[in-house]
Structure formats: C-alpha cells, structure tokens
Amino acid sequence: MSRYTDNQAAWIPEEKATVKVGPGPTPDPGENDVVIEVAYAAVNPTDFKMQDTPYFPLPYPFIFGTDVTGKVVQLGSNVTRFKIGQRVTGHCDSLLTHKATRAGYQRYTTVREILVCAIPDNIPLAQAAVLPLSVSTASSALFKTLKLPFPTMHPKPTGKRILIWGGSSSVGASAIQLAVAAGYTVATTAGVQNHDLVRSLGAAYVVDHKDPNAIQEILKVLKQNDLVLDSISAPNTQVACSEILGKIGGGKLACLLWPEKTKFDNVEIVFVNGLDPGMVDLDIGDAVWRKYMPEALAAGKFQPKPDAEILEGGLEKVQEGIDILRKGVSGKKIVIELQKEA
Ligand SMILES: NC(=O)c1ccc[n+]([C@@H]2O[C@H](COP(=O)([O-])OP(=O)(O)OC[C@H]3O[C@@H](n4cnc5c(N)ncnc54)[C@H](OP(=O)(O)O)[C@@H]3O)[C@@H](O)[C@H]2O)c1
C-alpha cells in the first residue's frame, strides 16, 4: 500500500497559538477510512473558537479543519463505495478522535467512509468544500433532535412547518434544503441582503432577523407543534427561538452551542453534535451521506451554499482564513485553496 510520507500540515503548536506550516503526519487509515489528497478546506467558526477559548483540551501540536474536498488516494480494505482518483468531500472527525491525521488543514487527511461523499463533475471542489460540517450538523439537528423523516428526492409534503433561524449561515443553508427534502415547509430568518439566497434554497417564508418585530412576523406563519432549529444559537437567538417555540406548543429546540436557560417551561434546549451522524447515529450518516447527498448533488437538487470565498496560497493562508471568519461573514464561506483544481 502507498505511504504518503510527503505530507504538509497547518499546525497549531500549542493551545491558543497561531498556525505554523510544517511536515504533516503520515496517513495510517483503518479498514473503514478514506485518505483524501486535499484540494480545498473550508474554515468554520469552531476553528477560531478552539484557537481563542478551547472547548476542551487537545493533544498539541494539533491540526484544525473539518471540511475538505479533493481526490481519493487511499482506501481502507472495507471501503468499496469509492475509487482512487474520485472527486469527493469529507467531514473530518479529528476534534472528537483527537487524531491529527484526521484533521482537514493538511495535504492528506483520513476520513471515515460514512462521512465521505462523491462530488459530481459539474460542482467545483472549491464550492463543495462548504458542505461537510454544515450538512452533518443540519442532519443531526433535523433527523436526530427534531425527528424529521429522512430526505428523499421526491418528498411527500408533510403539511408541517419548521423555523430555521439563521438560514444564510452555513448550517442554515443546508438545513433549509434538507428540511424541504424531508417534506417540510420552511420559514427562516436572514439579513435582507440574503433573502434571495434563502428563497433559492427553498425557504417559503423569510423574515429579517434585525426587524424588531421579527418574532411576531414569524409567529404569523407558524402553527401549533411546528418545529424550531436555531442555526445561530447565540444567547439572543436562543431567547428568540425559545419564545417562538414556547408560544407554538413547546418541545425540543435544536441548538448548536451550549444551551442557555429558558423561561419557557415547555421548551427543552438540546445541544446538537455535528459529528453524531458519522460516529453515533450511523443510520443518519447512511441516509444522508451515503444515499441522499450523492444523488441530490448529481441531480442539482441540493446546492452547496453559501458561496465559497476562495483564499489562494495554500496552508500558509489558514490563519488568515480563520482571522477573516473571526470578524464574521454574511452569506459566504471562507475556503482555503491547497491545490488549484485544473
Ligand atoms: N454543534 C455543532 O456541531 C456545530 C457545527 C457547526 C457550527 N456550529 C456553530 O453554529 C453556529 C453557526 O455556524 P455557521 O458556520 O453556520 O455560521 P456562519 O455561516 O459563519 O454564520 C454567518 C451567518 O450568520 C448569520 N447571523 C448572524 N447573526 C444572526 C442572527 N442574530 N440571526 C440570524 N442570523 C444571524 C448571518 O446572517 P446575515 O448576514 O444574513 O444577517 C451570516 O450569514 C456557530 O456558532 C458555530 O460555532 C456548531
């Protein structure tokens, strides 16, 4: 079997340190793993959060990065779904496995097969890099926490509605599309500059989250027992989403950050883990990453959104990408180019 000993990586030398590029670890895939030669890696809020105020200790020096696209260069003995040279995207699990070989900001990364998805030729690898964490997290929220039916190519309308607060965020953009593919009607919030974006993804109702009457406007389109996903999950959005859910009958509020206290007794704020579909709830990973996403991407039914803003210049640009995202983005995702796609 080939050994990729020429790896390069964007290392975080110690807790809270800035990125330093140097030789990377040699991939050593298990039987269910796929080694990807990374062309593009997307930056996520978790990168600057783990750099600034780590949620938990990591074995430094460590490598960050969860979202990659590139070509398959090595396959574990059990993996039959992919071919060497195939264009794919993958969701790296290094933050939970604590293994640097399984992180995104390096030339070769190792990803578990269930979190790898073929990318059709008409979708640039740079754009597909926006997908992995966003799709996995939206899936965990919708199909684990909120128990929507799995997405299908021809969904039967359920007659039910879901509010996805923050539809122009990365997680929100995928959540809108997956909820529509599960047969739900979607209401969402976004800045006015992103209303066309969220409508193009399938949202039926859009409210500006900066509108002082946003909560009342949303309540006009929701019914009792509709669902709520807070795909921003800042303290103020949890308050707003709790109030909305509390007033339409309560239940679980799917939340992407640590749950705040809520004054609504009928609301339970539940933390969503984006890696659950690949590590815990394998039925969700199977339904979404193995079955729905490859077919939906090939048919043009699922759009990798928001648009990628590409930073050329390789691993040396990782810290710059993290710094840009720390300042905030609107309806776009920062993507580092490690190797330009021909
Ligand atoms: N638990 C997990 O596994 C997990 C996984 C992924 C992400 N997360 C967390 O989830 C959050 C979202 O991540 P992301 O990558 O999707 O974010 P992102 O794409 O960086 O979010 C940017 C978007 O947030 C929107 N936004 C900001 N404040 C808002 C508000 N008050 N109401 C509605 N929209 C607002 C902006 O909308 P406009 O510009 O349209 O105003 C902007 O388009 C982050 O805190 C991240 O750390 C958690």
The ligand as a Tripos MOL2 file, in Angstrom:
@<TRIPOS>MOLECULE
LIG
   48    52     1     0     0
SMALL
NO_CHARGES

@<TRIPOS>ATOM
      1 N1        -22.6610   21.9480   17.4110 N.am      1 LIG1
      2 C1        -22.0230   21.7330   16.2670 C.2       1 LIG1
      3 O1        -21.6350   20.6060   15.9440 O.2       1 LIG1
      4 C2        -21.7930   22.8990   15.3370 C.ar      1 LIG1
      5 C3        -21.4530   22.6550   13.9970 C.ar      1 LIG1
      6 C4        -21.3260   23.7440   13.1410 C.ar      1 LIG1
      7 C5        -21.4750   25.0350   13.6250 C.ar      1 LIG1
      8 N2        -21.7620   25.2210   14.9290 N.ar      1 LIG1
      9 C6        -21.9750   26.6020   15.4400 C.3       1 LIG1
     10 O2        -23.1300   27.0830   14.7710 O.3       1 LIG1
     11 C7        -23.0260   28.4810   14.5410 C.3       1 LIG1
     12 C8        -23.2480   28.7450   13.0720 C.3       1 LIG1
     13 O3        -22.1450   28.2510   12.3210 O.3       1 LIG1
     14 P1        -22.0550   28.5410   10.7520 P.3       1 LIG1
     15 O4        -20.7300   28.1000   10.2740 O.co2     1 LIG1
     16 O5        -23.2680   28.0230   10.1060 O.co2     1 LIG1
     17 O6        -22.1050   30.1400   10.7930 O.3       1 LIG1
     18 P2        -21.7380   31.2080    9.6730 P.3       1 LIG1
     19 O7        -22.0490   30.6680    8.3220 O.co2     1 LIG1
     20 O8        -20.3640   31.7350    9.8970 O.co2     1 LIG1
     21 O9        -22.7950   32.3490   10.0600 O.3       1 LIG1
     22 C9        -22.8240   33.5380    9.3210 C.3       1 LIG1
     23 C10       -24.2690   33.9390    9.1670 C.3       1 LIG1
     24 O10       -24.8580   34.1280   10.4430 O.3       1 LIG1
     25 C11       -25.9640   34.9640   10.2660 C.3       1 LIG1
     26 N3        -26.3430   35.5760   11.5430 N.ar      1 LIG1
     27 C12       -25.5370   36.1940   12.4150 C.ar      1 LIG1
     28 N4        -26.2640   36.6180   13.4880 N.ar      1 LIG1
     29 C13       -27.5550   36.2640   13.2470 C.ar      1 LIG1
     30 C14       -28.7720   36.4080   13.9620 C.ar      1 LIG1
     31 N5        -28.8120   37.0540   15.1380 N.pl3     1 LIG1
     32 N6        -29.8950   35.8750   13.4190 N.ar      1 LIG1
     33 C15       -29.8620   35.2430   12.2400 C.ar      1 LIG1
     34 N7        -28.7310   35.0840   11.5060 N.ar      1 LIG1
     35 C16       -27.6010   35.5940   12.0180 C.ar      1 LIG1
     36 C17       -25.5370   35.9820    9.2510 C.3       1 LIG1
     37 O11       -26.7230   36.2970    8.5580 O.3       1 LIG1
     38 P3        -26.9750   37.6540    7.7250 P.3       1 LIG1
     39 O12       -25.6370   38.0670    7.1770 O.co2     1 LIG1
     40 O13       -27.9530   37.2030    6.6780 O.co2     1 LIG1
     41 O14       -27.5280   38.6550    8.6670 O.co2     1 LIG1
     42 C18       -24.4770   35.2330    8.4150 C.3       1 LIG1
     43 O15       -24.9220   34.9340    7.1170 O.3       1 LIG1
     44 C19       -21.6320   28.8840   15.0480 C.3       1 LIG1
     45 O16       -21.7640   29.4160   16.3350 O.3       1 LIG1
     46 C20       -20.8670   27.5700   15.0940 C.3       1 LIG1
     47 O17       -19.8120   27.5600   16.0300 O.3       1 LIG1
     48 C21       -21.9340   24.2070   15.7970 C.ar      1 LIG1
@<TRIPOS>BOND
     1     1     2 1
     2     2     3 2
     3     2     4 1
     4     4     5 ar
     5     4    48 ar
     6     5     6 ar
     7     6     7 ar
     8     7     8 ar
     9     8     9 1
    10     8    48 ar
    11     9    10 1
    12     9    46 1
    13    10    11 1
    14    11    12 1
    15    11    44 1
    16    12    13 1
    17    13    14 1
    18    14    15 2
    19    14    16 1
    20    14    17 1
    21    17    18 1
    22    18    19 2
    23    18    20 1
    24    18    21 1
    25    21    22 1
    26    22    23 1
    27    23    24 1
    28    23    42 1
    29    24    25 1
    30    25    26 1
    31    25    36 1
    32    26    27 ar
    33    26    35 ar
    34    27    28 ar
    35    28    29 ar
    36    29    30 ar
    37    29    35 ar
    38    30    31 1
    39    30    32 ar
    40    32    33 ar
    41    33    34 ar
    42    34    35 ar
    43    36    37 1
    44    36    42 1
    45    37    38 1
    46    38    39 2
    47    38    40 1
    48    38    41 1
    49    42    43 1
    50    44    45 1
    51    44    46 1
    52    46    47 1
@<TRIPOS>SUBSTRUCTURE
     1 LIG1         1 GROUP 0 **** ****
